[in-house]
Amino acid sequence: MNETFGLAEVIKTLRKDITKAVRNGEGHDIQFTLNNIEIELQTVIEKSINGGIEFKVFGNGAEISGDAKKIKTHMIKLNVSVTSKEATKKGLKTVKLSNKIKK
């Protein structure tokens, strides 16, 4: 199964999960503050080459074929800071998210 996720999809899902977690935590005695998030992505690049040859002499023949595959893996680490649209407008670096998420 080859599933691929672009960076935009990863961040969209992360944003959705954080919003859900903040909403689930509302009203509890213990609250968490998000400051920084580290996102680690792994990319895999695969190249495949297929080739073959077939020959016949007086009705008799043979076929030779082969495959080659090259795989490269890259790790990408992103550090992002958490903020909200309102905090950005006011020039603030952090904001309490539970008060800013609309129900």
C-alpha positions as CSV (number, residue, x, y, z in Angstrom):
1,M,0.0,0.0,0.0
2,N,1.6,3.3,-1.1
3,E,0.1,6.2,0.7
4,T,1.6,9.6,0.3
5,F,1.1,12.7,2.3
6,G,2.3,16.1,1.3
7,L,3.5,18.6,3.9
8,A,0.3,20.6,3.6
9,E,-1.8,17.5,4.4
10,V,0.4,16.7,7.4
11,I,0.1,20.3,8.8
12,K,-3.7,20.3,8.1
13,T,-4.1,17.1,10.0
14,L,-1.9,18.3,12.9
15,R,-3.9,21.5,13.1
16,K,-7.2,19.5,13.3
17,D,-5.8,17.2,16.0
18,I,-4.5,20.1,18.1
19,T,-7.9,21.8,17.9
20,K,-9.7,18.6,18.9
21,A,-7.3,18.0,21.8
22,V,-7.7,21.6,23.1
23,R,-11.5,21.3,23.0
24,N,-11.4,17.9,24.8
25,G,-9.3,19.5,27.5
26,E,-11.6,22.4,28.2
27,G,-13.1,22.3,31.7
28,H,-10.4,20.0,33.2
29,D,-8.3,21.0,36.1
30,I,-5.1,20.2,34.3
31,Q,-4.3,22.2,31.1
32,F,-1.4,22.0,28.7
33,T,0.2,24.9,26.9
34,L,1.6,24.3,23.4
35,N,4.8,26.1,22.7
36,N,6.7,24.3,20.0
37,I,6.0,21.3,17.9
38,E,8.6,19.1,16.2
39,I,7.4,17.4,13.0
40,E,9.6,14.6,11.6
41,L,8.8,13.4,8.1
42,Q,10.4,10.6,6.1
43,T,10.5,10.7,2.3
44,V,11.2,7.7,0.1
45,I,12.3,8.0,-3.5
46,E,12.3,4.9,-5.5
47,K,13.6,4.4,-9.1
48,S,12.9,1.2,-11.0
49,I,14.4,0.0,-14.3
50,N,13.1,-3.0,-16.2
51,G,14.7,-4.4,-19.3
52,G,14.8,-7.5,-21.3
53,I,15.9,-9.1,-24.6
54,E,14.3,-11.9,-26.6
55,F,15.8,-13.8,-29.5
56,K,14.9,-16.7,-31.7
57,V,17.0,-18.9,-34.0
58,F,15.2,-21.4,-36.3
59,G,12.1,-21.3,-34.1
60,N,13.9,-21.8,-30.9
61,G,14.4,-18.9,-28.6
62,A,15.2,-17.5,-25.2
63,E,14.3,-14.5,-23.2
64,I,16.5,-12.7,-20.7
65,S,15.1,-10.0,-18.4
66,G,16.1,-8.1,-15.3
67,D,15.0,-5.5,-12.9
68,A,16.9,-2.9,-10.9
69,K,15.6,-0.8,-8.1
70,K,17.2,2.1,-6.2
71,I,15.7,3.5,-3.0
72,K,16.7,6.7,-1.2
73,T,15.3,7.7,2.2
74,H,15.4,11.2,3.5
75,M,14.5,12.5,7.0
76,I,13.1,16.0,7.3
77,K,12.7,17.7,10.7
78,L,10.6,20.8,11.1
79,N,10.2,22.9,14.3
80,V,7.1,25.0,14.4
81,S,5.8,27.4,17.0
82,V,2.2,27.4,18.0
83,T,0.2,30.6,17.6
84,S,-3.3,31.8,16.6
85,K,-4.6,34.2,14.0
86,E,-5.5,36.7,16.8
87,A,-2.1,36.5,18.4
88,T,-0.4,37.1,15.1
89,K,-2.5,40.3,14.5
90,K,-1.6,41.6,17.9
91,G,2.1,40.7,17.5
92,L,2.1,38.2,20.3
93,K,4.2,35.1,20.3
94,T,2.0,32.9,22.4
95,V,-1.7,32.7,23.3
96,K,-3.9,30.5,25.4
97,L,-5.5,28.4,22.7
98,S,-8.5,27.1,24.6
99,N,-10.0,30.6,24.7
100,K,-9.5,31.1,21.0
101,I,-11.0,28.0,19.4
102,K,-14.6,28.5,18.4
103,K,-17.1,25.8,19.1
